[in-house]
Amino acid sequence: MVKPKAVYIHIPFCSHKCHYCDFTAYVVEGQPVDQYLMALAKEMEISTKETPPAEIESIFVGGGTPTILTPTQMATFLESIRRYFPNWSPNMEFTMEANPGTVSRELLEVMKKGGVNRLSFGAQTFREDLLKRIGRIHDASEIEQSIYLAREVGFENLSLDLMFGLPTQTVEDIHQAIERALTLKPDHFSCYSLKVEEGTLFHHLYERDQLPLPSEDVEFAMYQEIRKILPAYGYLQYEVSNFAKLGKESVHNSTYWKNDRYYGLGAGAHGYVGTRRHSNLKGITPYIERLDKNELPIQDQYDVDVFEEQENFMMLGLRLMEGISPQKFQKRFGVSVTDVYAEEMKKLVNLGLLKVTENRIFLTEQGLIYGNEVFAEFLRS
């Protein structure tokens, strides 16, 4: 069995749920946070006994808002990680998602001492009225203050999340947001378009025609503006939505794009261990109760067959600018990618969406624009 080299851990608490968020996240007030952290440590223990980890290359703590934890809770949490995942690669990347305005010097120092070496700040936008409209609790100045404080504490790898396609947002807004973000000199940008998901306040407003979203043409222009400005400042686009200074690409997210194995721990988390994918219970109380019985909190699981494995290899790998390697496909599956996907690749090449060489298969500029259509060609179910 291939041992996972990556760990995803979910902290499902936040101070306020954003209007677009469909993640497993709960307002922290009144929640049994300490009991949750104890249950999380139990899940780490059971999971690593069932499948001992390889040398860990990346850990990513997402949410919710992980930085909603108090310094004491954070220290306890990080000690649990060290206990059950003690064998770290010398270049191990340890990312903590953070919400601007929720990080104090004390909390940052606890995280740094506990091994965290990369912070991912959810800035989203610098337009004050838009921050309020999407339900963020911070203002633009708190983004800057959080970045400065993190640098003072000694963090040398910082990422900023920006969103485009937001209600009333314009191309000029995106331009100004990037220009302001660049003054903070982050090492990495993740730039995502808004997706209106069911069960969110935004979906409710959208259904009532009360969500003034930009047109598809304007949203596309926003994306192109991002792709024009960031490379001009030395941020190379290495994935559809991600840009980084050389050597600062996200190690952990590459685990997903390369379809590698990873532990998924915490309420609502997804994992991929051995030949099996699983998702955990989302509710805090059911999650804790299951682990109180020394049972894993799995809600759904299934074995991934070779056909799905091949689909994921193609669809996820093609998100990367480098694309996929025919040689790696052959080594992994024992067959040639040009044999398995001959018709699909010929069609996409003829449409000008895919480029195929001896060592690379990757999206063209046009293919990057119509990525979802390209990925869908590799689905067989």
Secondary structure in CASP SS format (residue, H / E / C, confidence):
PFRMAT SS
TARGET T0000
AUTHOR 0000-0000-0000
METHOD secondary structure of the structure
MODEL  1
M C 1.00
V C 1.00
K C 1.00
P C 1.00
K C 1.00
A E 1.00
V E 1.00
Y E 1.00
I E 1.00
H E 1.00
I E 1.00
P C 1.00
F E 1.00
C E 1.00
S C 1.00
H C 1.00
K C 1.00
C C 1.00
H C 1.00
Y C 1.00
C C 1.00
D C 1.00
F C 1.00
T C 1.00
A C 1.00
Y E 1.00
V E 1.00
V C 1.00
E C 1.00
G C 1.00
Q C 1.00
P C 1.00
V H 1.00
D H 1.00
Q H 1.00
Y H 1.00
L H 1.00
M H 1.00
A H 1.00
L H 1.00
A H 1.00
K H 1.00
E H 1.00
M H 1.00
E H 1.00
I H 1.00
S H 1.00
T H 1.00
K H 1.00
E H 1.00
T C 1.00
P C 1.00
P C 1.00
A C 1.00
E C 1.00
I E 1.00
E E 1.00
S E 1.00
I E 1.00
F E 1.00
V E 1.00
G E 1.00
G E 1.00
G C 1.00
T C 1.00
P H 1.00
T H 1.00
I H 1.00
L C 1.00
T C 1.00
P H 1.00
T H 1.00
Q H 1.00
M H 1.00
A H 1.00
T H 1.00
F H 1.00
L H 1.00
E H 1.00
S H 1.00
I H 1.00
R H 1.00
R H 1.00
Y H 1.00
F C 1.00
P C 1.00
N C 1.00
W E 1.00
S E 1.00
P E 1.00
N E 1.00
M E 1.00
E E 1.00
F E 1.00
T E 1.00
M E 1.00
E E 1.00
A E 1.00
N C 1.00
P C 1.00
G C 1.00
T C 1.00
V C 1.00
S C 1.00
R H 1.00
E H 1.00
L H 1.00
L H 1.00
E H 1.00
V H 1.00
M H 1.00
K H 1.00
K H 1.00
G C 1.00
G C 1.00
V C 1.00
N C 1.00
R E 1.00
L E 1.00
S E 1.00
F E 1.00
G E 1.00
A E 1.00
Q E 1.00
T C 1.00
F C 1.00
R C 1.00
E H 1.00
D H 1.00
L H 1.00
L H 1.00
K H 1.00
R H 1.00
I C 1.00
G C 1.00
R C 1.00
I C 1.00
H C 1.00
D C 1.00
A H 1.00
S H 1.00
E H 1.00
I H 1.00
E H 1.00
Q H 1.00
S H 1.00
I H 1.00
Y H 1.00
L H 1.00
A H 1.00
R H 1.00
E H 1.00
V H 1.00
G C 1.00
F C 1.00
E C 1.00
N C 1.00
L E 1.00
S E 1.00
L E 1.00
D E 1.00
L E 1.00
M E 1.00
F E 1.00
G C 1.00
L C 1.00
P C 1.00
T C 1.00
Q C 1.00
T C 1.00
V H 1.00
E H 1.00
D H 1.00
I H 1.00
H H 1.00
Q H 1.00
A H 1.00
I H 1.00
E H 1.00
R H 1.00
A H 1.00
L H 1.00
T C 1.00
L C 1.00
K C 1.00
P C 1.00
D C 1.00
H E 1.00
F E 1.00
S E 1.00
C E 1.00
Y E 1.00
S E 1.00
L C 1.00
K C 1.00
V C 1.00
E C 1.00
E C 1.00
G C 1.00
T C 1.00
L H 1.00
F H 1.00
H H 1.00
H H 1.00
L H 1.00
Y H 1.00
E H 1.00
R C 1.00
D C 1.00
Q C 1.00
L C 1.00
P C 1.00
L C 1.00
P C 1.00
S C 1.00
E H 1.00
D H 1.00
V H 1.00
E H 1.00
F H 1.00
A H 1.00
M H 1.00
Y H 1.00
Q H 1.00
E H 1.00
I H 1.00
R H 1.00
K H 1.00
I H 1.00
L H 1.00
P H 1.00
A H 1.00
Y C 1.00
G C 1.00
Y C 1.00
L E 1.00
Q E 1.00
Y E 1.00
E E 1.00
V C 1.00
S C 1.00
N E 1.00
F E 1.00
A E 1.00
K C 1.00
L C 1.00
G C 1.00
K C 1.00
E C 1.00
S C 1.00
V H 1.00
H H 1.00
N H 1.00
S H 1.00
T H 1.00
Y H 1.00
W H 1.00
K C 1.00
N C 1.00
D C 1.00
R C 1.00
Y E 1.00
Y E 1.00
G E 1.00
L E 1.00
G C 1.00
A C 1.00
G C 1.00
A C 1.00
H E 1.00
G E 1.00
Y E 1.00
V E 1.00
G C 1.00
T C 1.00
R E 1.00
R E 1.00
H E 1.00
S E 1.00
N E 1.00
L C 1.00
K C 1.00
G C 1.00
I H 1.00
T H 1.00
P H 1.00
Y H 1.00
I H 1.00
E H 1.00
R H 1.00
L H 1.00
D H 1.00
K C 1.00
N C 1.00
E C 1.00
L C 1.00
P C 1.00
I E 1.00
Q E 1.00
D E 1.00
Q E 1.00
Y E 1.00
D E 1.00
V C 1.00
D C 1.00
V H 1.00
F H 1.00
E H 1.00
E H 1.00
Q H 1.00
E H 1.00
N H 1.00
F H 1.00
M H 1.00
M H 1.00
L H 1.00
G H 1.00
L C 1.00
R C 1.00
L E 1.00
M C 1.00
E C 1.00
G C 1.00
I E 1.00
S C 1.00
P H 1.00
Q H 1.00
K H 1.00
F H 1.00
Q H 1.00
K H 1.00
R H 1.00
F H 1.00
G C 1.00
V C 1.00
S C 1.00
V H 1.00
T H 1.00
D H 1.00
V H 1.00
Y C 1.00
A H 1.00
E H 1.00
E H 1.00
M H 1.00
K H 1.00
K H 1.00
L H 1.00
V H 1.00
N H 1.00
L C 1.00
G C 1.00
L C 1.00
L E 1.00
K E 1.00
V E 1.00
T C 1.00
E C 1.00
N C 1.00
R C 1.00
I E 1.00
F E 1.00
L E 1.00
T C 1.00
E H 1.00
Q H 1.00
G H 1.00
L H 1.00
I H 1.00
Y C 1.00
G H 1.00
N H 1.00
E H 1.00
V H 1.00
F H 1.00
A H 1.00
E C 1.00
F C 1.00
L C 1.00
R C 1.00
S C 1.00
END
